[in-house]
Structure formats: structure tokens, C-alpha cells
Amino acid sequence: MSADSVFVDTWGWCALGYRADRRHASAVEFYRSLRQSAAPLFTSDYVLDEVLTLLYRRASHAEATRFAEGVLAAAALGHVTVERVTAERFAQAWALRRQFDDKPNISFTDLTSMVIMQERHIVQVFTEDAHFLQVGLGFLLVP
């Protein structure tokens, strides 16, 4: 993948999808810039699971549904690639979990995202989650 590829983490999607989020406006502006530049965007089924769970807890049902349908439509149109956490990727994430036993607060979903990012050679992650920096795998938080 291109160095310009971006992995959208749970934080990025939630900031985009929840209008009351303090970073909503800046997240929307950044996402628009990514779309205008045609940067390849990736996420995972595990990330979307987290996003849907959180948005339906935080936002109104209508707002959460509207956003979810928008993300799914973007994926169907090829604007976002949704990577699946396969059995092999799960096993690799488990190996990372064991490698980073000293960092128990890193979610397993983040570890699966890291596996996908490494496999796809993606270094940029749309998040504020410092766990991506703490592992020392060369990831860069954007924006």
C-alpha cells in the first residue's frame, strides 16, 4: 500500500459519527481532505463492531443508524476497504498480545488493527489512541 494509506480506528469513526464529540468538526474536515486526496482508507470489521456499539450508546438511534449506513455505503462504493479479521490475523494479534504483556490496556481490537496495518504497510492511523505509538511499530497518528 501507499504511504498515503490511512487506517481509520474506532476513535476516528466515533469522532466523525457523533456530532457532540469535541473533535467532530476537525475530524470531518480531516476526513474530507482524505477523500479529496483519494487517500486509500482502511478499517476492519472489529473496528466497525466497536464503532456501532459505541455510537448506539452515545448518539440517538437515528444518528447512529444514519452514520452506520453511510460507512457501509462508502465501503460498498469502494471508498473504504473493510478488512476482515481472519483466523490467521486473530492468531497474529494474539501473538502481539503476548508480546505486549507489559501494556495490558491495549485493546485486542487495536492489536488486530496493528496486524492489518503491518500486513498492508499502512503507517498512518486516524486516531488519538496513543497505544498505536506505545508499541514502537512505526505508526503515526493523524491528523
Summary of the structure (lengths in Angstrom):
residues: 143
radius of gyration: 14.6
end to end distance: 19.1
largest distance: 40.9
contacts: 429
relative contact order: 0.20
helix: 57%
strand: 12%
